[in-house]
């Protein structure tokens, strides 16, 4: 059965040098992207797949297929970097059976009613609630954009959000 070596929430999904750094850091040999939008858009999916580091197998799945494939042990073997575009996706697949011990939040873009909490990471009230629920479920959530950054614990981020 595959081992999820890094579960990362990043709205940019697969993107250049940052993703190469995380693949190297985690020693992942496969990236599983969970995105309903990307799974349904063949053209955009191909563009994202081309951005993956050389030699890394990439699979793009809808939320439903991600859960189904995980519970049926269809991720194969090896070391998986699980990549999700937002916290709502993370919450859904976690609640449906893709249990992880740690979640790294690495990039959530800006929009109205969102507050910057760490570098390019923003949160809104719905995100803050999801983070609290994951924390209460025993998931360690931390914020880190690149490997060279010190991981920021969830309680520090939530205090900043609430201030």
HELIX and SHEET records of a PDB file:
HELIX    1   1 UNK A   16  UNK A   26  1                                  11    
HELIX    2   2 UNK A   36  UNK A   40  1                                   5    
HELIX    3   3 UNK A   42  UNK A   50  1                                   9    
HELIX    4   4 UNK A   63  UNK A   71  1                                   9    
HELIX    5   5 UNK A   87  UNK A   95  1                                   9    
HELIX    6   6 UNK A  125  UNK A  136  1                                  12    
HELIX    7   7 UNK A  154  UNK A  162  1                                   9    
SHEET    1   A 7 UNK A  57  UNK A  61  0                                        
SHEET    2   A 7 UNK A  30  UNK A  34  1                                        
SHEET    3   A 7 UNK A  79  UNK A  84  1                                        
SHEET    4   A 7 UNK A   3  UNK A  10  1                                        
SHEET    5   A 7 UNK A 102  UNK A 107  1                                        
SHEET    6   A 7 UNK A 140  UNK A 143  1                                        
SHEET    7   A 7 UNK A 152  UNK A 153 -1                                        
SHEET    1   B 2 UNK A 115  UNK A 118  0                                        
SHEET    2   B 2 UNK A 121  UNK A 123 -1                                        
END                                                                             
